[in-house]
Amino acid sequence: DGGNGYLLSNASYGDFDLDLEFWVSPDANSGVFIRCSDRSKIGADSCYEVNIFDQRPDPTYRTGAIVNVAPPQVVVDTGGRWNHYEISAHSTHFLVKIDGEVTVDTHNDLHAAGPIALQYGAGTVKFRNIRLRAE
């Protein structure tokens, strides 16, 4: 609930299924960065950012979106409760679900592989039960 930064995996991943639970305050800014092509510059330009940001000023890429790639198909407010993220990346296909509801189903070939980073930007952010199945 303070500072700004990332928990970054040591390994690099290309094709995988990631399940995790997150709890955020309504004002939180967080995300799950995947396939980061430059581990020294984690961000939406060097990674796919699966966003957690219910109150994003520009709601185009709010919670459930992949920033700069695909807006969420549905609006899900996640503040104040535990939520389940399912993130699948297989070749150019990305599937994102929150609590079993599809928010993104898209294709993109910008980043092929890289580490995974859990972001803290603002508010209160908690992650638990992180499970990764890599191919």
C-alpha positions in Angstrom: 0.0 0.0 0.0 2.9 2.4 -0.6 5.7 3.1 -3.0 5.7 2.1 -6.6 7.1 -1.1 -8.1 6.9 -4.6 -9.3 7.4 -8.2 -8.2 9.2 -9.7 -11.2 9.7 -13.3 -12.1 13.3 -14.6 -12.7 12.2 -16.8 -15.6 10.9 -15.8 -19.0 7.6 -17.2 -20.3 6.1 -17.4 -23.8 3.0 -19.7 -23.8 1.3 -20.1 -20.4 -1.8 -20.1 -18.3 -1.7 -17.8 -15.2 -4.3 -18.0 -12.4 -4.2 -15.6 -9.5 -6.4 -13.9 -7.0 -6.2 -10.1 -6.3 -7.8 -7.7 -3.9 -7.7 -4.0 -4.5 -9.1 -0.9 -3.0 -11.5 1.0 -5.4 -8.8 3.6 -6.0 -6.0 1.1 -6.8 -3.8 1.1 -9.9 -2.2 -2.2 -10.5 -1.8 -4.8 -13.2 -0.2 -8.0 -14.3 2.5 -7.5 -16.9 3.3 -10.4 -19.1 5.9 -11.2 -21.8 8.0 -8.2 -20.9 10.6 -7.7 -23.6 12.8 -5.4 -21.4 13.0 -6.4 -17.8 14.7 -3.1 -16.9 11.8 -1.0 -18.3 8.5 -2.7 -17.1 5.5 -0.9 -18.7 2.8 -1.0 -21.2 5.3 -0.3 -24.1 7.6 -3.2 -23.3 5.0 -5.7 -21.9 1.4 -6.7 -22.3 -0.3 -5.0 -19.3 -3.4 -6.9 -18.1 -4.8 -3.9 -16.2 -6.3 -3.6 -12.7 -7.5 0.0 -12.6 -11.3 0.4 -12.0 -11.1 4.2 -11.8 -8.7 4.8 -14.7 -9.3 8.4 -16.0 -9.6 7.1 -19.6 -11.7 4.0 -19.1 -10.8 2.5 -22.5 -8.2 0.2 -20.9 -9.6 -0.2 -17.4 -9.6 -3.4 -15.4 -9.8 -6.5 -17.6 -8.1 -4.8 -20.6 -4.8 -5.4 -22.2 -3.5 -1.8 -22.3 -3.0 -0.5 -25.8 -4.1 -3.8 -27.3 -7.7 -4.7 -26.3 -10.3 -2.9 -24.2 -12.4 -5.0 -21.9 -15.5 -6.6 -23.5 -17.4 -6.1 -20.2 -17.1 -3.6 -17.3 -16.1 -5.4 -14.0 -15.6 -3.4 -10.8 -13.1 -5.2 -8.6 -12.5 -2.9 -5.7 -13.1 -4.1 -2.1 -13.3 -7.9 -2.8 -11.2 -10.8 -3.9 -11.2 -11.5 -7.6 -9.9 -14.3 -9.8 -7.8 -13.5 -12.9 -7.3 -16.1 -15.6 -4.7 -15.0 -18.1 -3.8 -17.3 -21.1 -1.1 -16.5 -23.6 -0.6 -19.0 -26.4 1.3 -17.9 -29.5 -0.6 -14.7 -30.6 -3.8 -15.6 -28.8 -4.7 -13.9 -25.4 -7.6 -14.8 -23.3 -8.4 -12.9 -20.1 -11.1 -13.7 -17.6 -12.2 -12.1 -14.3 -14.2 -14.4 -12.1 -15.0 -16.6 -15.1 -16.2 -13.8 -17.3 -14.2 -13.1 -20.5 -12.9 -9.6 -20.7 -10.5 -10.0 -23.6 -10.2 -12.5 -26.4 -7.7 -11.2 -28.9 -4.6 -11.8 -31.0 -1.4 -9.8 -31.0 2.2 -10.6 -31.9 4.1 -7.7 -30.4 5.9 -9.6 -27.5 6.8 -13.3 -27.8 8.2 -14.0 -24.4 9.5 -12.5 -21.2 9.1 -12.3 -17.4 5.9 -11.7 -15.6 5.5 -8.7 -13.2 2.9 -7.9 -10.6 2.5 -4.1 -10.3 1.8 -1.8 -7.4 0.9 1.7 -8.5 -1.6 3.2 -6.0 -4.2 2.3 -3.4 -4.1 -1.1 -1.7 -3.1 -4.1 -3.7 -2.9 -7.8 -2.6 -2.1 -10.9 -4.6 -2.5 -14.6 -3.5 -2.9 -18.1 -4.9 -0.7 -17.5 -7.9 -0.5 -20.5 -10.2 1.4 -20.7 -13.5 1.4 -23.5 -16.0 4.0 -22.8 -18.7 4.4 -24.8 -21.9 
